[in-house]
Amino acid sequence: MGVLILAVLALMLSSCGTPNQRYLLQLAPPECAGGGHTLEDPVLMLDDFTTLPGMDRTAVFIAQDNVIQPSTVWYWEGNPAEIMTQAVSDRLECAGPYRVSWPYFGELEHAAVLRGRVREFQLVNTSLPEFRIRLSVELWGPRHTRMLAINTFTASEPVESITPQATASAASKAVAKATLAISEWLDANRGLVTP
């Protein structure tokens, strides 16, 4: 009887195949080429980015046509809003027109506040797959007293193959493009901010 139970159990386990592997995808940090900041540079408070409730998860989103589905095996280190907040902070600390203070503390002296919303952060699975990002970003005066500028940033990067490594690589490049564009936009709008 014991041998029969072991044989049935072995048959059941062999028919299951290998268990799903789970991957934690990590973005590459920006390459710093800037010379740093001085204490005279104005302070920019960085608000945490936000996202739509359906995107508030760590799963990698895979889009095909108008259907977006969260992966059940690929995950980011944080949700898209957390990833973009960290990436923007890293980029602006690296090379930007402001010293960055994050997380946001409204009582500290600052020249402006940057806030953003992640609208798209996904692998688009088509005949030519790509990783696509779309962000809405606002530049505000101190303590959110008045909006100074607003812009939408998009970035995409081809994905060589639908694998975790290729997706993370393409996402890193798309994030680098988007954060560089935000840094350049802030520099172009520096005249709107009074320190």
N, C-alpha and C positions, 0 to 999 in steps of 0.2 A: 504494500500500500504506500509506504514512504517513498519507494523508488518511482511509483506512478505519479505522485504529487510533484516530486522533483523534476520528472520528465515534462510534465504539463507546464510547470513554472519556467523551465528552461525554454520550452517552445514559445511561451508567451513573451518572454523577454527578448528572444531572438527576433520575433516578428515586429517588435517595436522600433527597430532600427536604432540609430544613434540619437541621443537626445539633442534638442536644439542648442546650439552654442549661442551664448549671449555676448555681445560686444559693447564695450563702453568706448565711444568715439571721443577723441580729444582734439581740439583745435590747436594749431601751431601758434605760438605767440608772435606778435609783430616784430619785424626787424627794425631795430632802433638805429636811426641815422642822425637823430637830432642831438643837439649839444646840451640838452637839459634846460632847466628853468632857473630864473633868478628870483629872489624874494620880491623884486619890484614888479614881476609879472602879475597881472590881475588874477584873482581866484575865480574859478568856474566851479560852481556846485553841480554835481552830477546826480540827478534824480535817477532812481532805479527805472529802467525801461519797463514797459508793460506790454501785454499781448492780449489777444482775445482769449476767453476762457477755454475754448477747445484746444488752443495751442499751449496751454499752461501745463505741460508735461515734458518729460525728458526723452520720450520716444522720438526717433528720427521720423519725420513726416515724409511720405512718399506720395507724390501726386501723379495721377494719370488722367488726362482730360480734366474734367471738373471735379474729380473725386480725390480727396486727400485722405490717406489712411496712415495711422501711426504704426510703425514697425513693432513687431512683438519680440524682436531679437536684437535690434540695434538701438542704443541709447546714447544720449549726450551726457555730459557731466552735470548739466543743469538744463532748465527749460530755455527756450529761445530768448526770452527777455533777460534772464540772468546771464546767458552767454554774451548777448550783445552789450549789456551794461558793462561787463568785465572787459570785453574787447575794446569798447570805446574808451574806457578808463585807461587801459594799457596803451592804446594809441596816443591819447592826448598827453599822458605822462611821458611818453617817448618823444614826441615831437608835436607840439601844438602851440597855439598862441597864449594859452593860459596854464596856470598851475591848477591842477584838478584836486578837488576835495570830494571824496566819495567814501562812505555814504553821505547823503545830504544831511547837513545840520543847518537849519535856517538861521540859527542865532549867530553863527560865525560870520565875520565880515567877508563879503564876496561881491564881485562885479556883475555876475550873471549866473543864470541857472540853465542847464541843458536837460531837456527831457525828451523821451522818445517812445515810440510804440512800434513793436515788431508786427508787420502785416503779413509777411511771408518769410519762411525759413524752411526750405524743403528741397528734397531731391525730386526733380521732375523727370519721370520715367517715360521718355518718348524714344523715337528712333535715334535721336541725338541727345542722350541724357545730359542734364546739367543741374547744378545746385544753384538755387535762386533765392535772393534775399530782397525784401522791400521794407523800408523803414520810413516812418514819419517822424521828423525831428523838429523840435521847437527851441528857440533861444529866447529866454525871458530875462527881464531886468531883475535886480535883487528882490528876493522873497516873492517872486512871481507877480510883481506889481504891474508889469505890462509886457506884452509879447513884442519882441524886437524883430524876429525873423522866423520863418517856417519853411521847411523844404521836405521833399520826398527823395529818398536815395534808393536806387536799385543797383544790384550787382549780381552777376551770374558767372559761372565758371563751368566749362565742360567737365563731365565725369567720364573718365576713361572706361570704367566698367562698373557694374552695379555690385560693388563689394564694399565692406566697411572701410578699408584702407583708402580706396579711390574716392569714396564719398567724403571722408574726413579731410583728405587732401584738397578736394575741390571746394569744400565748405571753408577751409582755412583761407584759401585764395580769395573767395568771394567776400568773406568777412574783412580781409585785409583791404580789398578794393573799397568796400563801403566805409570802413573807418577812416581810410585815407581821404575819401571824398568829404566826410564830415569834418575832418581836421582842416582841410583846405577851405571849406565853406565857412567855418568859424573864423579862419584867418581873414577871409575876404570881407566878413561882416564885423570885424573887430572895431571899426569906427562907430558902430551902433552902441557899443558898450562903453560906459564911462566908469573908470576905476574908482 
